[in-house]
Amino acid sequence: MKKLLVATLALASTVALALPTASFAAREMVQIKGSDTLINLVQSWSEAYLDKTGKMISVTGGGSGTGITALIDGRCYIADASREMKAKEYKMAEERGIKVSEITVAIDGLSVIVNSENPIEELKFEEIGELFKGTIKNWKGVGGNDGAVTLYGRQSNSGTFAFFQELLLEKKDYSDKMNRMNGNAQIVEAVRKDKNAVGYVGIGYILDENGNVVPGIKPVKVLKGGKSVSPLNAAAVKGGDYPLSRGLYQYIAGTPSKLTADFIRFELSEEGQKMAEKMGFYPISDALQKKNMEALK
């Protein structure tokens, strides 16, 4: 009898441990993981969606690469990414029988920032790459004051790290002197405190709630092809004339559930896109909107 009771209790414990998973599946709380650039925006979307529908969306960071890996492994419903998925990631998904679809949720003007006391207002596209490769080590090399350049960038699992490296460093290595920070906010704070600093962040992190540039930093204009453009120039960023314009993405595996698709449609709605604008990002074009709707079918 005692053995039977022990066995029964053991079985009950096993069932109890399994219940949260079953309950989670029944509630279908959509899990989103990935990009630090997107995390504040997607959290705002999730809070607004909760207010409208009473349905919870879980949002965590970790970097674009981490989110995409989690999607392929079946550990999240949506992967946030500040870069496009790589061919090897698509191949990994395909080998597991997973069809991944891409949704563009906003447009970002990736911003190169310096301390507000730095006299530099503009950098050539090529100069930015040379700074972050460590070839140019002193601000005098780009027409600035005499002072050793301090570099602030992201960790290697960041989509922004990969995008910046491919575009501006031509896939070459970053300087081993670059301080690798966990997120955009940490880079902004570091640049605010360091007069010789330069860093790169998503545009949503350089503006405050009133749309003004955060005190202590300034975004520089990027000169390429004879055009000097600021990331604050909305028309240039949306039109692709700003050299560091990029899409911000969400990836889904297979056919999305009703809740997942409904949440993404909210992000893409007029209300959702206005929220993106309020946080410093730019809304997507009609052409991208059409492409997104096809992916959600």
PAKEDO-978978 format. One record per atom (N, C-alpha, C): residue in three letters; x, y, z. Coordinates in steps of 0.2 Angstrom, whole numbers, plus 2048, in hexadecimal, padded with zeros to 3 digits. Example, Ala and Ser with C-alpha at 12.3 -4.5 7.8 and 13.67 -1.06 7.14 Angstrom:
2
Ala8427E4827
Ala83E7EA827
Ala8427F0827
Ser8407F5823
Ser8447FB824
Ser840800827
This chain:
297
Met8047FA800
Met800800800
Met804806800
Lys80A806804
Lys80E80C804
Lys81280D7FE
Lys8148077FA
Lys8178087F4
Lys81280B7EF
Leu80C8097EF
Leu80780B7EB
Leu8068137EC
Leu8068157F2
Leu80581C7F4
Leu80B8207F1
Val81181E7F2
Val8178217EF
Val8168227E8
Ala81481C7E4
Ala81481C7DD
Ala80F8217DB
Thr8098227DE
Thr8048267DD
Thr80682E7DD
Leu80982F7E3
Leu80C8367E4
Leu8118387DF
Ala8158337DD
Ala81A8347D8
Ala8178367D1
Leu8128327CF
Leu80E8337C9
Leu80B83A7CA
Ala80883C7CF
Ala8048427D0
Ala8098487CF
Ser8108477D2
Ser81584C7D1
Ser81784D7CA
Thr8178487C6
Thr8198487BF
Thr81484C7BB
Val80D84A7BD
Val80884E7B9
Val8088557BB
Ala8098577C1
Ala80985E7C4
Ala80F8617C0
Leu81485E7BF
Leu81A8617BC
Leu8188637B4
Ala81485E7B2
Ala81285F7AB
Ala80D8647A9
Leu8098657AF
Leu80386A7AE
Leu8058717AC
Pro80A8747AE
Pro80C87B7AC
Pro80D87B7A4
Thr8108767A2
Thr81187679A
Thr80B875797
Ala806870799
Ala800870796
Ala7FC876796
Ser7FC87979C
Ser7F887F79D
Ser7FB885799
Phe802885798
Phe80588A794
Phe80388978C
Ala80288378A
Ala800881783
Ala7F9883782
Ala7F5882788
Ala7EE884787
Ala7ED88B787
Arg7F188F78B
Arg7F089678B
Arg7F3899784
Glu7F8896781
Glu7FC89877C
Glu7FF89F77C
Met8028A0782
Met8068A6783
Met80B8A777E
Val80B8AB779
Val8108AC773
Val8178AE776
Gln81C8AA775
Gln8228AC777
Gln8268AF772
Ile8298B4773
Ile82E8B876E
Ile8348B9771
Lys83A8B876D
Lys8408B8770
Lys8458BB76A
Gly84A8BF76D
Gly84F8C1768
Gly8528C8769
Ser8518CC763
Ser8558D2763
Ser8548D7768
Asp85A8DA76B
Asp85A8DF770
Asp8578E676D
Thr8588E7766
Thr8568ED763
Thr84F8ED763
Leu84B8E7762
Leu8448E7762
Leu8408E6769
Ile8448E476E
Ile8418E2774
Ile83C8E7777
Asn83E8EE777
Asn83A8F377A
Asn8338F4776
Leu8348F4770
Leu82E8F576B
Leu82A8EF76C
Val82C8E976B
Val8288E376C
Val8248E2772
Gln8288E4778
Gln8258E477E
Gln81F8E977F
Ser8208EF77C
Ser81B8F477B
Ser8158F1777
Trp8168EE772
Trp8118EB76E
Trp80D8E6772
Ser8118E2776
Ser80E8DC77A
Ser8098DF77F
Glu80C8E5782
Glu8088E8788
Glu8018EB785
Ala8028EE77F
Ala7FC8F177C
Ala7F78EB77A
Tyr7FA8E6777
Tyr7F68E0775
Tyr7F28DD77B
Leu7F58DD781
Leu7F28DA787
Leu7EC8DE789
Asp7ED8E5789
Asp7E88EA78A
Asp7E28E9786
Lys7E38E777F
Lys7DE8E777B
Lys7DA8E077B
Thr7DE8DB77C
Thr7DB8D477B
Thr7DB8D0782
Gly7DF8D2787
Gly7E08CE78D
Gly7E58C878C
Lys7E88C7786
Lys7EC8C2785
Lys7F48C4785
Met7F88BF789
Met7FE8C178A
Met8038BF785
Ile8088C3784
Ile80E8C177F
Ile8148C2783
Ser8188BD784
Ser81F8BD787
Ser8248BF783
Val8288C4785
Val82D8C7781
Val8348C7785
Thr8398C4782
Thr8408C4785
Thr8458C5780
Gly84B8C8782
Gly8508C977D
Gly8558C477C
Gly85C8C577C
Gly8618C077B
Gly8658C1775
Gly8628C5770
Gly8658C676A
Gly8628C3764
Ser8638C575E
Ser85F8C2758
Ser8618BB757
Gly8688B9758
Gly86A8B2757
Gly8678AE75C
Thr8668B0762
Thr8638AC767
Thr85C8AB766
Gly8588B0763
Gly8518AF762
Gly8508AA75C
Ile8548AB757
Ile8538A7751
Ile85589F753
Thr85A89E757
Thr85B897759
Thr85589575D
Ala853899761
Ala84D897765
Ala847895761
Leu84689975C
Leu840897757
Leu841891754
Ile84788F751
Ile84888974E
Ile848883753
Asp84A884759
Asp84A87F75E
Asp84387E761
Gly83E88275F
Gly837882761
Gly836885768
Arg83B88976A
Arg83A88C771
Arg837893771
Cys83589576B
Cys83189C76B
Cys82D89C765
Tyr8278A0765
Tyr8238A075F
Tyr8258A575A
Ile8298AB75C
Ile82B8B0758
Ile8328B275A
Ala8368B3755
Ala83D8B5756
Ala83E8BC754
Asp8408C1758
Asp8418C8756
Asp8488C8754
Ala8498CC74E
Ala8508CC74B
Ala8518D3748
Ser8578D674A
Ser8598DC747
Ser85E8DB740
Arg85E8D573E
Arg8618D3738
Arg85D8CE734
Glu85F8CC72E
Glu85B8C772A
Glu85E8C072D
Met85A8BB72C
Met85D8B472E
Met8628B3729
Lys8678AF72C
Lys86D8AD727
Lys86B8A6724
Ala86E8A571E
Ala86D89F71A
Ala86E89971E
Lys873899723
Lys874893727
Lys86E89272C
Glu86B89772E
Glu865896733
Glu85F89472F
Tyr85E896729
Tyr859893725
Tyr85A88C723
Lys86088A722
Lys862883721
Lys86087F727
Met86288172D
Met86187E733
Met85987C734
Ala856882732
Ala84E881733
Ala84C87C72E
Glu84E87C728
Glu84C878723
Glu84D871724
Glu85386F727
Glu855869729
Glu85186672E
Arg84D86A732
Arg849868737
Arg841868735
Gly84186972E
Gly83A86972B
Gly83686F72D
Ile83987572F
Ile83687B731
Ile83688072B
Lys831883729
Lys831889724
Lys83088F728
Val835893728
Val83589A72B
Val83389F727
Ser82F8A4729
Ser82C8AA726
Ser82F8B0729
Glu8308B5725
Glu8338BB727
Glu82D8C1727
Ile82D8C472D
Ile8288CA72D
Ile82C8D072F
Thr82C8D672B
Thr82F8DC72D
Thr82A8E0731
Val82C8E2737
Val8288E573C
Val8298ED73C
Ala82F8EF73B
Ala8318F673B
Ala8378F7737
Ile8398FE736
Ile83F900733
Ile843903738
Asp84A902738
Asp84E90573D
Asp854909739
Gly85690F73C
Gly85C912739
Gly86191173E
Leu86590C73D
Leu86A90A742
Leu86F910742
Ser870912749
Ser87391974A
Ser87A91874D
Val87F91C74A
Val88691C74D
Val886922751
Ile887921758
Ile88792775D
Ile88D928760
Val88E92F761
Val894931765
Val89293576B
Asn89793776F
Asn89593B775
Asn893942772
Ser88E945776
Ser88C94C774
Ser891951774
Glu897950777
Glu89C955777
Glu8A1954772
Asn8A194E76E
Asn8A594D768
Asn8A3952762
Pro8A8955760
Pro8A695A75A
Pro8A4957754
Ile8A5950753
Ile8A494D74D
Ile89C94D74C
Glu89A94F746
Glu89394F744
Glu89194A73E
Glu89794873B
Glu896943735
Glu89C93F734
Leu89A939732
Leu8A0934730
Leu89E93172A
Lys8A4930726
Lys8A392C720
Lys8A1925721
Phe89E92271D
Phe89C91B71D
Phe8A291671F
Glu8A791771B
Glu8AD91471B
Glu8B1915722
Glu8B091B724
Glu8B491D72B
Glu8B1919731
Ile8AA918730
Ile8A7914736
Ile8AA90D736
Gly8AB90A730
Gly8AD903730
Gly8B5903733
Glu8B9908731
Glu8C0909733
Glu8C090A73B
Leu8BC90E73D
Leu8BB90F745
Leu8BA908748
Phe8B5905746
Phe8B38FE74A
Phe8B88F9748
Lys8BC8F9743
Lys8C18F4742
Lys8C78F5746
Gly8C88FC748
Gly8CD8FE74C
Gly8D3901748
Thr8D2902741
Thr8D790573D
Thr8D890C73F
Ile8D2910740
Ile8D3917742
Ile8D291674A
Lys8D791874D
Lys8D7918755
Lys8D691E758
Asn8D7924755
Asn8D792B758
Asn8D292F754
Trp8CE933758
Trp8C9937754
Trp8CC93C74F
Lys8D293D750
Lys8D694274B
Lys8D593F744
Gly8D5938744
Gly8D593573D
Gly8CE936739
Val8C993973D
Val8C393A739
Val8C194273A
Gly8C694673B
Gly8C594D73C
Gly8C394F743
Gly8C494B748
Gly8C194D74F
Gly8C794F753
Asn8C6950759
Asn8CB95275E
Asn8D094C75F
Asp8D594E762
Asp8DA949764
Asp8D894476A
Gly8D793E769
Gly8D493A76E
Gly8D393376C
Ala8D592E770
Ala8D592776E
Ala8CD92576D
Val8CB922768
Val8C4920767
Val8C391A76B
Thr8BD91A76F
Thr8BA915773
Thr8B491276F
Leu8B590B76E
Leu8AF90876A
Leu8AB90476E
Tyr8A490576D
Tyr89F901770
Tyr89A8FE76B
Gly89A8F776C
Gly8968F3767
Gly8928EE76B
Arg88F8E9767
Arg88B8E476A
Arg88F8DD76A
Gln88B8D976E
Gln88E8D276E
Gln88D8CE767
Ser8908C9766
Ser8908C5760
Ser8898C275E
Asn8858C1763
Asn87E8BE762
Asn8798C3760
Ser87B8C9760
Ser8778CF75E
Ser8768CF756
Gly8708D0754
Gly86F8D174D
Gly8728D874B
Thr8728DD74F
Thr8758E374D
Thr87D8E374C
Phe8808DF751
Phe8878DD750
Phe8888DA749
Ala8848D5747
Ala8858D2740
Ala8848D773B
Phe87E8DB73B
Phe87D8DF736
Phe8828E5735
Phe8848E773A
Phe8898ED73A
Phe8908EA737
Gln8928E4739
Gln8988E1737
Gln8988DF730
Glu8928DD72D
Glu8928DB726
Glu8928E1722
Leu88E8E7724
Leu88D8EC720
Leu8938F1720
Leu8968F3726
Leu89B8F8727
Leu8A28F5727
Leu8A38EF72A
Leu8A98EC72B
Leu8AB8E7725
Glu8A68E6720
Glu8A78E271B
Glu8A98DB71D
Lys8A58D9723
Lys8A68D2726
Lys8AD8D1729
Lys8B18D672A
Lys8B78D672D
Lys8B68D6735
Asp8BB8D5739
Asp8BA8D4740
Asp8BA8DB743
Tyr8B68DC748
Tyr8B68E274C
Tyr8BD8E3750
Ser8BE8E9752
Ser8C48EA756
Ser8C48E675C
Asp8C98E375F
Asp8C98DF765
Asp8C98E476B
Lys8C98EA769
Lys8C98F076F
Lys8C18F2770
Met8BD8EF76B
Met8B68F176C
Met8B38EE772
Asn8AF8F3776
Asn8AC8F077C
Asn8A58ED77A
Arg8A48E777B
Arg89E8E4779
Arg8998E477E
Met8938E777D
Met88E8E9782
Met8888E4781
Asn8848E3786
Asn87F8DE785
Asn8798E1782
Gly8788E8781
Gly8728EB77E
Gly8738F277C
Asn86E8F4778
Asn86E8FB776
Asn86F90077B
Ala86B8FF780
Ala86A904786
Ala871905789
Gln8758FF78A
Gln87B8FF78D
Gln880903789
Ile880903782
Ile88490777E
Ile88390E77E
Val87C91077E
Val87A91777F
Val87D91A786
Glu87C91678B
Glu87F919791
Glu886919791
Ala88A91578E
Ala89191578E
Ala89491B78A
Val89091C784
Val892922780
Val891928784
Arg88B929787
Arg88A92F78B
Arg88F931790
Lys89392C793
Lys89892D798
Lys89F92D795
Asp8A092C78F
Asp8A792C78C
Asp8A7931786
Lys8AB936787
Lys8AC93B782
Lys8AF93977C
Asn8B393377C
Asn8B6931776
Asn8B392B773
Ala8AC929775
Ala8A9923773
Ala8A592476D
Val8A591E769
Val8A091D764
Val89D916764
Gly896916762
Gly893910763
Gly88D91075D
Tyr88A90A75D
Tyr884909758
Tyr87E90675C
Val87990975A
Val87290775E
Val86C908759
Gly86790475A
Gly861905757
Gly85E90C758
Ile85B90F754
Ile859916754
Ile85491775A
Gly85091275C
Gly84B912761
Gly84F914768
Tyr855913769
Tyr85991376F
Tyr85C91A770
Ile85C91E76A
Ile85F92576B
Ile85A92A76C
Leu85492976C
Leu84F92E76D
Leu84B92C774
Asp849932777
Asp84593177D
Asp83E93177B
Glu839931781
Glu83293077F
Glu82F93677C
Asn83293B77B
Asn830941778
Asn833942771
Gly83793D76F
Gly83A93D768
Gly840941768
Asn84394376D
Asn84994776D
Asn84F94276E
Val85594476C
Val85B94076D
Val85D940774
Val85E93A776
Val86093977E
Val86693E77F
Pro866942785
Pro86B946787
Pro872942787
Gly877945785
Gly87E942786
Gly88193F780
Ile87C93E77B
Ile87E93A775
Ile87C93E76F
Lys87F93C769
Lys87C93F763
Lys87D93A75D
Pro878939759
Pro879935753
Pro87D93974E
Val88293674A
Val886939745
Val88293873E
Lys88393C73A
Lys88193B733
Lys88693672F
Val88393272B
Val88892E727
Val888930720
Leu88E93171E
Leu890933717
Leu89292E712
Lys88E92D70D
Lys88F927708
Lys88C92A702
Gly8909296FC
Gly88E92A6F6
Gly88C9326F5
Gly8909366F8
Gly88F93D6F8
Gly8899406FC
Lys88593B6FF
Lys87F93D703
Lys88193C70B
Ser88094270F
Ser880941716
Ser879941719
Val87893B71C
Val87193A71F
Val871938726
Ser86C93B72A
Ser86B93A731
Ser866934732
Pro867930737
Pro86292B738
Pro85B92E73B
Leu85B93473C
Leu85593873E
Leu85193A738
Asn854939732
Asn85093B72C
Asn84C93572A
Ala84593672C
Ala84193072C
Ala84092E724
Ala83F933720
Ala83E932719
Ala84492E716
Ala84A930718
Ala85092D715
Ala851925718
Val84F92471E
Val85091E721
Val84A91971E
Lys84491B71D
Lys83F91771A
Lys840916713
Gly84391B70F
Gly84491B708
Gly84B917707
Gly84F91570C
Gly85591170B
Gly85B916709
Asp85A91D709
Asp85F921708
Asp86492270D
Tyr862920713
Tyr867920719
Tyr86B919719
Pro87191A718
Pro875913717
Pro87590E71C
Leu87290F722
Leu87290A728
Leu86A909729
Ser86690A724
Ser85F908725
Ser85F900725
Arg85A8FD729
Arg8598F6729
Arg8528F472B
Gly8508EF729
Gly84A8EC72C
Gly84B8E9733
Leu8458E9736
Leu8458E573D
Leu8408E073C
Tyr8428D973E
Tyr83E8D473B
Tyr83B8CF741
Gln8368CC740
Gln8348C6744
Gln8338C073F
Tyr8368BA742
Tyr8358B473E
Tyr8318AF742
Ile82D8AC73E
Ile8288A7740
Ile8298A073D
Ala82889B740
Ala82989473E
Ala82289173C
Gly82288F735
Gly81C88C733
Gly816890733
Thr81088D733
Thr80A891733
Thr80989473A
Pro80889B73B
Pro80789D742
Pro80189C745
Ser80089B74B
Ser7FA89A74F
Ser7F68A074E
Lys7EF8A0750
Lys7EB8A574F
Lys7ED8AB753
Leu7EF8AA75A
Leu7F18AF75E
Leu7F88B275C
Thr7FD8AE759
Thr8038B1757
Thr8028B5751
Ala7FE8B374C
Ala7FC8B7746
Ala7F88BE748
Asp7F48BD74D
Asp7F08C374F
Asp7F48C8752
Phe7F98C6756
Phe7FE8CB75A
Phe8028CE754
Ile8058CA74F
Ile8098CD74A
Ile8058D2746
Arg7FE8D1745
Arg7FA8D5741
Arg7F98DC745
Phe7F98DB74C
Phe7F88E1750
Phe7FF8E574F
Glu8048E274F
Glu80B8E674F
Glu80B8EA748
Leu8088E7743
Leu8088EA73C
Leu8038EE73B
Ser7FE8EF73F
Ser7F88F373F
Ser7FA8FB73F
Glu7F68FF73D
Glu7F790673E
Glu7F9908745
Glu7F590574A
Glu7F7907751
Glu7FE904753
Gly7FF8FE751
Gly8068FB752
Gly80C8FF74F
Gln80B901749
Gln810905745
Gln81190C748
Lys80B90F74B
Lys80C91574E
Lys810915754
Met80F90F758
Met81390E75E
Met81A90D75C
Ala81C90A756
Ala823909754
Ala826910753
Glu822915750
Glu82491B74E
Glu82691F755
Lys82191E75A
Lys822922760
Lys828920764
Met82A91A762
Met830917766
Met837919762
Gly83691C75C
Gly83C91F758
Gly83D91B752
Phe839915751
Phe83A91174B
Phe836914745
Tyr83691173F
Tyr83391373A
Tyr82E90E737
Pro828910735
Pro82390B733
Pro82590872C
Ile82290272B
Ile8248FE725
Ile82090171F
Ser8228FF719
Ser81F901713
Ser8198FD711
Asp8158FF70D
Asp80F8FB70A
Asp8118F5707
Ala8178F5703
Ala8198EF700
Ala81B8EA705
Leu81F8EC70B
Leu8218E7710
Leu81A8E5714
Gln8158E9714
Gln80F8E7718
Gln80C8E1714
Lys80C8E270D
Lys8098DD709
Lys80D8D670A
Lys8138D770A
Lys8178D170A
Lys8168CE711
Asn8168D2716
Asn8148CF71D
Asn80E8CB71D
Met8088CE71A
Met8028CB71A
Met8028C4717
Glu8068C3711
Glu8078BD70E
Glu80A8B8712
Ala80F8BA716
Ala8128B571B
Ala80E8B3720
Leu8098B7722
Leu8048B5727
Leu7FF8B0725
Lys7FE8AF71F
Lys7F88AB71C
Lys7FA8A371E
